[in-house]
Amino acid sequence: MPKFAANLTMLYNEVGFLDRFAAAAKDGFKGVEYLFPYAFEKEALAERLERYRLAQVLHNLPAGDWEAGERGIAILPDRVGEFQDGVGKAIEYATALGCPQLNCLVGKAPAGVSSDALERTLVDNLAFAAKALKAADIRLLVEPINTRDIPGFHLNTTAQAERLLDAVGSDNLFIQYDVYHMQIMEGDLVPTIQRLLPKITHVQVADNPGRNEPGTGEINYPFVFATLDRLGYQGWIGCEYKPARGTSEGLDWLRAYQPRETATA
């Protein structure tokens, strides 16, 4: 049976962020993920996880100035020191939250910098992060993202991700496979998942078009989930979508996979 984690950045926007843990638990989620924890004290987040018996399954490394449109800094040659500091900060949070894996958003390619320089910077930064995270018993992930939602993002396909893993050469670097992004970029979802499963340690879902709940678009999610089960996928599936209605009201698709359970407040 798939294990689903609520993405608290995308879901439960009806309430404040710290209240989303309770809302997710009430709807039967056992795990949570979100983009970034760094605006909150580690202790406050850890207390919510413990109170509602939730596993922290993923968050991202610091990704620069998000509000200004930055989507990662691992590719930027003039930000190496900031990237390395961010790795240390992410490890502190992940350790406090019991989070077993961190995703690195590689960033958008800047103008005026050669592709060779960008690739060297990215490979070196990922090698640094993979080594540091391995010492802390935390996995490092990279995520291909579609060019429609984030124009200029450097990592867009699973083929690129495979080449990047080979170039880094670390046994602690894996792929975060977002079904929505990869449906847009390349399709062929199930054969790709089958081939890459040993390298995939986290899956995220949303339907296309619209990036709404599974079942609202063109992707055959029952088939995708059944395939993951059949292949023995043991990781979490992150629900990183925009609810078409309210979050709880749109969870009928989830209740087909796990009974609704009420958390103890």
C-alpha positions in Angstrom: 0.0 0.0 0.0 1.5 3.4 -0.9 2.5 5.7 1.9 1.3 9.3 1.3 2.8 12.4 2.8 1.0 15.8 2.9 3.0 18.6 1.3 2.2 21.4 3.8 3.4 24.1 1.4 0.7 23.2 -1.1 -2.0 21.6 1.0 -4.0 23.1 3.9 -3.5 26.7 3.0 -6.9 27.3 4.6 -5.0 27.6 7.9 -1.6 28.9 9.1 1.5 26.8 8.5 1.9 25.4 12.0 -1.7 24.4 12.1 -1.3 22.3 9.0 0.3 19.5 10.9 -2.9 18.9 12.9 -5.0 19.2 9.8 -2.9 16.6 7.9 -3.0 14.2 10.8 -6.8 14.5 11.1 -7.1 13.5 7.5 -5.1 10.4 8.1 -1.7 11.4 6.8 1.2 9.8 8.6 4.0 11.8 7.0 4.6 15.4 5.9 6.9 17.3 3.6 7.3 21.0 2.6 9.6 23.2 0.7 11.5 24.8 3.6 11.5 24.7 7.4 13.9 27.6 7.9 11.4 30.3 8.8 10.5 28.4 12.0 12.4 27.2 15.0 13.4 23.6 14.8 11.9 22.9 18.2 8.4 24.2 17.1 8.4 21.9 14.1 9.6 18.9 16.0 6.9 19.5 18.7 4.2 19.4 16.0 5.6 16.2 14.5 5.7 14.5 17.9 2.3 15.8 19.0 0.5 14.5 15.8 2.7 11.4 15.4 3.9 12.5 11.9 7.1 11.6 10.1 9.0 14.3 8.5 9.8 12.7 5.1 11.4 15.5 3.1 12.4 19.1 2.9 14.7 21.1 0.6 18.1 22.6 1.0 18.1 26.4 1.2 17.4 27.6 -2.3 18.3 31.3 -2.3 15.8 34.2 -2.3 12.6 32.4 -3.1 10.5 35.6 -3.1 12.8 37.2 -5.6 12.4 34.2 -7.9 15.4 32.1 -7.1 14.9 28.4 -7.3 18.1 27.0 -6.0 21.8 28.1 -6.0 23.7 24.9 -6.5 24.4 25.8 -10.1 25.7 29.3 -9.4 29.6 29.7 -9.4 29.5 32.9 -7.3 27.3 31.3 -4.5 29.4 28.2 -3.5 30.1 29.4 0.0 26.4 30.2 0.5 25.5 26.8 -0.8 27.9 25.0 1.6 26.6 27.0 4.5 23.1 26.0 3.5 24.0 22.4 3.5 25.1 22.7 7.2 21.9 24.5 8.1 19.8 21.9 6.3 21.6 19.1 8.2 20.8 20.8 11.5 17.1 21.0 10.7 16.9 17.5 9.2 18.6 16.0 12.2 16.3 17.8 14.6 13.2 16.7 12.7 14.3 13.1 12.0 14.1 13.8 8.2 16.0 11.1 6.3 16.4 12.9 3.0 16.9 16.4 1.6 16.1 17.6 -1.9 18.4 20.0 -3.8 16.7 22.4 -6.2 19.6 23.0 -8.6 18.5 26.4 -9.7 18.0 28.4 -12.9 20.9 28.9 -15.3 22.1 32.5 -15.3 22.9 34.5 -18.4 26.6 35.1 -19.2 28.0 31.9 -17.6 29.2 29.0 -19.7 27.4 25.7 -19.5 30.7 24.0 -18.6 31.2 26.3 -15.6 27.6 25.8 -14.5 27.9 22.0 -14.7 31.3 21.9 -12.9 29.8 24.0 -10.1 26.7 21.9 -9.8 28.7 18.6 -9.8 31.2 19.9 -7.2 28.4 21.3 -5.0 26.4 18.0 -5.1 29.5 16.0 -4.4 30.1 18.2 -1.3 26.5 17.9 -0.2 26.3 14.2 -0.8 29.4 13.6 1.4 28.2 15.9 4.2 24.7 14.4 4.2 26.1 10.8 4.2 28.1 11.5 7.3 24.8 12.6 8.9 22.9 9.5 7.6 20.8 11.7 5.3 20.1 11.0 1.6 20.6 13.7 -1.0 18.1 14.0 -3.9 17.8 16.1 -7.0 14.6 16.8 -8.8 13.9 17.4 -12.6 11.3 20.1 -13.0 9.3 21.1 -16.0 10.3 24.2 -18.1 6.7 25.5 -18.1 6.4 26.0 -14.3 10.0 27.2 -13.9 11.4 28.5 -17.1 15.2 28.3 -17.2 15.5 25.6 -14.5 18.6 23.7 -15.3 17.4 20.1 -14.6 14.4 19.1 -16.7 14.5 15.4 -17.6 15.3 12.0 -16.0 18.1 11.6 -18.6 19.7 14.7 -17.3 19.3 13.5 -13.8 21.0 10.2 -14.6 23.9 11.9 -16.2 24.2 14.1 -13.2 24.3 11.2 -10.8 27.0 9.6 -12.9 29.0 12.7 -13.0 28.9 13.2 -9.2 29.6 9.5 -8.6 28.3 9.4 -5.1 26.3 6.5 -3.6 24.4 9.0 -1.6 22.7 10.9 -4.5 19.3 9.9 -5.7 16.4 11.1 -7.9 13.2 12.7 -6.6 10.6 11.7 -9.3 7.7 14.1 -9.6 5.1 12.5 -11.7 3.5 15.8 -12.7 6.7 17.4 -13.9 7.8 14.3 -15.8 4.4 13.9 -17.5 4.8 17.4 -18.9 8.5 16.9 -19.9 8.6 13.3 -21.2 5.6 11.1 -20.4 6.3 7.4 -20.5 5.8 7.4 -16.8 5.6 3.7 -15.8 8.5 2.4 -18.0 10.7 5.2 -16.7 9.8 4.5 -13.1 10.5 0.8 -13.7 13.9 1.5 -15.1 15.0 4.1 -12.6 13.4 2.7 -9.4 16.8 1.8 -7.8 17.7 5.5 -8.1 14.4 6.9 -6.9 13.9 7.4 -3.2 11.0 9.9 -3.3 8.0 10.3 -5.5 5.7 13.4 -5.7 2.3 13.6 -7.4 -0.2 16.0 -8.9 -2.4 15.7 -12.0 -2.0 17.4 -15.3 -3.2 19.8 -16.5 -3.8 22.1 -13.5 -1.5 20.5 -10.9 -4.5 19.5 -8.9 -5.5 16.3 -7.1 -4.8 12.9 -8.6 -7.9 12.0 -10.6 -8.6 15.5 -12.0 -6.5 15.2 -15.1 -4.9 12.9 -17.7 -2.6 10.8 -15.5 -3.8 7.2 -14.7 -2.8 7.4 -11.0 -4.3 4.1 -10.0 -2.1 2.4 -12.5 1.0 4.4 -11.3 0.4 3.6 -7.7 -0.3 -0.1 -8.5 3.0 -0.2 -10.4 4.9 1.3 -7.5 3.4 -1.3 -5.2 4.2 -4.1 -7.6 7.8 -3.0 -8.0 8.2 -2.9 -4.2 8.7 0.8 -3.8 9.2 1.5 -0.1 9.5 5.3 -0.1 6.9 8.0 0.5 4.6 9.6 -2.1 4.4 13.3 -1.5 1.1 15.0 -2.3 2.5 18.2 -3.9 -0.6 19.6 -5.6 -2.9 22.5 -5.6 -6.3 21.5 -4.2 -9.0 22.2 -6.7 -11.4 22.7 -3.8 -10.6 22.8 -0.1 -7.8 20.3 0.8 -9.9 18.0 2.9 -12.8 18.1 0.5 -10.6 16.9 -2.3 -9.2 13.8 -0.6 -11.6 11.3 -1.9 -8.8 9.9 -4.2 -6.7 9.3 -1.1 -9.4 7.5 0.9 -9.4 4.8 -1.7 -5.9 3.9 -0.5 -6.0 4.4 3.2 -8.9 4.8 5.7 -9.5 8.1 7.2 -8.1 8.2 10.8 -8.6 10.8 13.4 -5.5 12.0 15.2 -5.4 12.6 19.0 -5.0 16.3 19.6 
